[in-house]
Amino acid sequence: MWNMGRNARYRVTRFQQFGISACVPVSRPFARRRASLFPPVIGCDEVGRGALCGPVVVAAVWFEPEALPKGLLGRLDDSKRIDRDEREILYGQIAKVARFSFAARSARYIDVYNIRNATLQAMTQAVTRLAVDAPVRIDGIDVPRGLSGDALAVVKGDGKVPQIAAASIMAKVLRDRLMTRLGTRYESYRWDSNAGYGTAVHRAAIVSHGHTSHHRTSFGDLFAVLNGGERLVAERAPDPDGLDGFESVVDA
C-alpha cells in the first residue's frame, strides 16, 4: 500500500491490461518539514514561451518558506503538474502571503526581438518591479544581463526552488486569464482551452481563418506557408510594455 503523505496527491490510473483502477501518488517537491532548507530568495519564471500567439508572461515572487501558512509549501510545484482549478486557488493563496510582480512582452515584440531576448527582458523587468533586495533564482539556463548581484539560473528550478514554483503558478494563471479574455474576440482559435499553444484545433483554425495580430508570425513554418513562404515580422519595434490592451491586467 502506498504511503499517503500530506505532500502527495493522487490520480486514478486505469491499468487496462488488468481492468482495475488504482491511486498512484504524484509527489510534490517541497515538504513543510524541509522549509528551513529553502532560503528567502526571489524566484522568477516565465509562461508562454512556446505558444504560437499571445504574450510571454513572467512572474517574480519572494517569500520566506518557513513563514508560509501550513500546507501551502507542500502544494507548490511546476504549474504544468497542477490542474487549472488548483492553480487558481494557489494563485490567491500565494498573492496573500508573498510579494510578487509581473512583466510581459507581446507577440509583436517577440517577432522583432525573438522569444529568448523578449523573455529575458521581461524577467529583468519583473525582478526590478518587485523591488526586493534578495538573491534571484531564475528557472532555466540564462541569467538576464540586466540583473546584478546574486542571480543564478537553475535548471528545472520549479522543482528545486519553491519561489520559482510559485512564480510558475502565478505567471500561468495570469496568462491563461489573458488568453481566455482575448479568446472571446477570436472564438475560432479556442484560446480559452489551448492558451495559444499549437494544438491541432488551433493550427487548423490558423489554416482556415489566417493569423491574427496576436500571433507570433516568426514562429515555425506554418505562418510562412500561409504567407507565400515569407516570414513576417513587425515593421517597427513595439512598445515593450504593450500587451494589446491588457497592460492593466498584467500590472494588477
C-alpha positions as CSV (number, residue, x, y, z in Angstrom):
1,M,0.0,0.0,0.0
2,W,1.3,3.5,-0.8
3,N,2.1,5.9,1.9
4,M,-0.5,8.7,1.5
5,G,1.6,11.5,2.9
6,R,0.5,15.1,3.0
7,N,2.8,16.2,0.2
8,A,1.5,13.7,-2.3
9,R,-1.7,14.0,-4.4
10,Y,-3.3,11.1,-6.2
11,R,-4.8,10.5,-9.6
12,V,-6.8,7.5,-10.7
13,T,-5.0,5.5,-13.3
14,R,-6.6,2.6,-15.1
15,F,-4.4,-0.4,-15.7
16,Q,-6.1,-1.6,-18.9
17,Q,-4.3,-4.9,-19.0
18,F,-5.9,-6.0,-15.7
19,G,-9.1,-3.9,-15.9
20,I,-8.5,-2.3,-12.4
21,S,-8.1,1.2,-11.1
22,A,-5.6,2.3,-8.5
23,C,-4.5,5.5,-6.8
24,V,-1.0,6.5,-8.0
25,P,0.8,9.1,-5.8
26,V,2.0,12.2,-7.6
27,S,4.7,13.7,-5.4
28,R,5.4,17.3,-5.0
29,P,8.9,18.6,-4.3
30,F,8.6,20.9,-1.3
31,A,7.7,19.4,2.1
32,R,7.0,21.7,5.0
33,R,9.4,19.8,7.3
34,R,12.1,20.9,4.9
35,A,11.1,24.5,4.9
36,S,14.3,25.6,6.7
37,L,16.4,24.3,3.8
38,F,14.9,26.8,1.4
39,P,16.2,30.4,1.7
40,P,14.1,33.5,1.2
41,V,15.0,34.2,-2.4
42,I,13.3,35.8,-5.4
43,G,12.0,33.2,-7.8
44,C,11.4,34.1,-11.5
45,D,9.8,32.0,-14.2
46,E,8.0,32.5,-17.5
47,V,5.0,31.0,-19.2
48,G,4.1,31.1,-22.9
49,R,7.5,30.8,-24.4
50,G,6.4,28.1,-26.8
51,A,3.0,29.4,-27.7
52,L,2.0,30.4,-31.2
53,C,0.3,33.6,-30.1
54,G,-0.2,35.9,-27.1
55,P,2.5,37.4,-24.8
56,V,5.2,35.7,-22.9
57,V,4.4,36.4,-19.2
58,V,7.0,36.4,-16.4
59,A,6.4,36.5,-12.6
60,A,8.8,37.2,-9.9
61,V,7.9,36.0,-6.4
62,W,9.5,36.5,-3.0
63,F,8.6,34.9,0.4
64,E,10.1,33.2,3.4
65,P,9.3,29.5,3.1
66,E,9.2,29.0,6.9
67,A,6.6,31.8,7.2
68,L,4.1,30.3,4.8
69,P,0.8,29.1,6.1
70,K,0.5,25.4,6.9
71,G,0.0,23.3,3.9
72,L,1.0,25.9,1.2
73,L,4.6,25.0,0.7
74,G,3.8,21.3,0.1
75,R,1.3,22.2,-2.6
76,L,3.8,24.2,-4.8
77,D,5.1,22.6,-8.0
78,D,5.7,23.3,-11.6
79,S,2.5,24.8,-12.9
80,K,2.3,22.2,-15.7
81,R,1.9,19.5,-13.0
82,I,-1.1,21.2,-11.3
83,D,-4.6,21.3,-12.8
84,R,-6.2,24.6,-13.7
85,D,-8.7,24.8,-10.8
86,E,-6.0,24.2,-8.2
87,R,-3.7,26.7,-9.9
88,E,-6.4,29.3,-9.4
89,I,-6.7,28.5,-5.7
90,L,-3.0,28.6,-5.2
91,Y,-2.7,32.0,-7.1
92,G,-5.0,33.6,-4.5
93,Q,-3.2,32.0,-1.6
94,I,0.3,33.0,-2.8
95,A,-0.9,36.5,-3.5
96,K,-1.9,36.9,0.2
97,V,1.5,35.9,1.7
98,A,4.1,36.7,-0.9
99,R,5.5,39.8,-2.7
100,F,5.1,39.4,-6.5
101,S,5.2,41.3,-9.7
102,F,4.6,40.6,-13.4
103,A,6.1,41.7,-16.7
104,A,5.4,40.5,-20.3
105,R,6.3,41.0,-23.9
106,S,3.7,41.0,-26.7
107,A,3.7,38.8,-29.8
108,R,4.8,41.7,-31.9
109,Y,7.7,42.4,-29.6
110,I,8.7,38.7,-29.7
111,D,8.6,38.8,-33.6
112,V,11.1,41.7,-33.5
113,Y,13.5,40.7,-30.8
114,N,12.9,36.8,-30.7
115,I,11.5,34.9,-27.8
116,R,14.7,34.4,-25.8
117,N,15.5,38.1,-25.7
118,A,11.9,39.1,-25.0
119,T,11.7,36.6,-22.1
120,L,15.0,37.7,-20.6
121,Q,14.0,41.4,-20.8
122,A,10.7,40.6,-19.1
123,M,12.5,38.8,-16.4
124,T,14.7,41.7,-15.7
125,Q,11.7,44.0,-15.6
126,A,9.7,41.7,-13.3
127,V,12.5,41.4,-10.7
128,T,13.2,45.1,-10.8
129,R,9.5,45.9,-10.3
130,L,9.5,43.6,-7.2
131,A,12.0,46.0,-5.5
132,V,13.2,43.3,-3.0
133,D,16.8,43.1,-2.0
134,A,17.3,39.4,-2.2
135,P,19.2,36.7,-4.2
136,V,17.4,35.9,-7.5
137,R,16.9,32.4,-8.9
138,I,15.7,32.1,-12.5
139,D,14.3,28.9,-14.0
140,G,16.3,27.7,-17.0
141,I,19.9,28.2,-18.2
142,D,20.1,32.0,-18.7
143,V,20.6,34.9,-16.3
144,P,19.3,38.2,-17.8
145,R,22.1,40.7,-18.3
146,G,20.1,43.4,-16.6
147,L,20.3,41.7,-13.2
148,S,23.2,42.3,-10.9
149,G,24.3,40.8,-7.6
150,D,23.4,37.2,-6.6
151,A,21.5,36.0,-9.6
152,L,21.7,32.3,-10.7
153,A,19.9,30.2,-13.3
154,V,18.5,26.9,-12.0
155,V,17.8,24.1,-14.5
156,K,14.3,22.7,-13.7
157,G,14.1,25.3,-10.9
158,D,10.4,24.9,-10.4
159,G,11.2,21.5,-8.7
160,K,14.1,22.9,-6.7
161,V,13.2,26.4,-5.6
162,P,9.7,27.0,-4.1
163,Q,9.7,30.6,-5.1
164,I,10.3,29.6,-8.7
165,A,7.4,27.1,-8.5
166,A,5.2,29.9,-7.1
167,A,6.3,32.2,-9.9
168,S,5.4,29.5,-12.5
169,I,1.9,29.2,-11.0
170,M,1.3,33.0,-10.8
171,A,2.5,33.5,-14.4
172,K,0.5,30.6,-15.7
173,V,-2.8,31.7,-14.1
174,L,-2.4,35.3,-15.3
175,R,-1.5,34.3,-18.9
176,D,-4.4,31.8,-19.0
177,R,-6.7,34.6,-17.9
178,L,-5.3,36.9,-20.6
179,M,-5.8,34.3,-23.3
180,T,-9.3,33.4,-22.2
181,R,-10.3,37.0,-22.2
182,L,-8.7,37.6,-25.6
183,G,-10.3,34.4,-26.9
184,T,-13.7,35.9,-26.5
185,R,-12.9,38.1,-29.5
186,Y,-11.4,35.2,-31.6
187,E,-13.5,32.2,-30.7
188,S,-12.4,30.0,-33.6
189,Y,-8.9,29.6,-32.2
190,R,-10.1,28.3,-28.8
191,W,-7.6,30.2,-26.8
192,D,-9.7,29.6,-23.7
193,S,-8.7,25.9,-23.9
194,N,-5.3,25.9,-25.6
195,A,-3.9,29.2,-24.3
196,G,-2.4,30.0,-27.7
197,Y,-0.3,26.8,-27.9
198,G,-0.1,24.9,-31.2
199,T,-2.9,22.3,-30.7
200,A,-4.5,20.6,-33.7
201,V,-7.6,22.8,-33.3
202,H,-5.6,26.0,-33.1
203,R,-3.4,25.1,-36.1
204,A,-6.5,24.2,-38.1
205,A,-8.1,27.5,-37.3
206,I,-5.0,29.3,-38.4
207,V,-5.1,27.5,-41.7
208,S,-8.9,28.2,-42.1
209,H,-9.0,31.8,-40.9
210,G,-5.5,33.1,-41.1
211,H,-3.4,34.6,-38.3
212,T,-4.4,37.5,-36.1
213,S,-2.4,40.4,-34.9
214,H,-1.8,38.4,-31.7
215,H,0.0,35.5,-33.5
216,R,3.8,35.3,-33.5
217,T,4.4,35.2,-37.2
218,S,8.1,34.5,-36.8
219,F,7.3,31.1,-35.2
220,G,7.7,28.0,-37.3
221,D,6.8,27.2,-40.9
222,L,3.1,27.3,-40.6
223,F,2.9,31.1,-40.9
224,A,5.5,31.1,-43.6
225,V,3.4,28.7,-45.7
226,L,0.3,30.8,-45.3
227,N,2.2,33.9,-46.4
228,G,3.8,32.7,-49.6
229,G,6.9,31.3,-48.0
230,E,7.9,34.6,-46.4
231,R,8.4,35.1,-42.7
232,L,6.5,38.0,-41.3
233,V,8.0,40.4,-38.8
234,A,6.8,43.7,-37.3
235,E,7.8,46.8,-39.3
236,R,8.9,48.7,-36.2
237,A,9.9,48.0,-32.7
238,P,6.8,47.9,-30.5
239,D,6.4,49.3,-27.0
240,P,7.9,46.8,-24.6
241,D,5.0,47.4,-22.1
242,G,2.4,47.0,-24.8
243,L,0.2,43.9,-24.4
244,D,-2.5,44.6,-26.9
245,G,-4.8,46.3,-24.4
246,F,-4.1,44.0,-21.4
247,E,-1.4,46.1,-19.6
248,S,-3.7,46.9,-16.6
249,V,-4.4,43.2,-16.1
250,V,-0.7,42.3,-16.0
251,D,0.0,45.0,-13.5
252,A,-2.9,44.1,-11.3
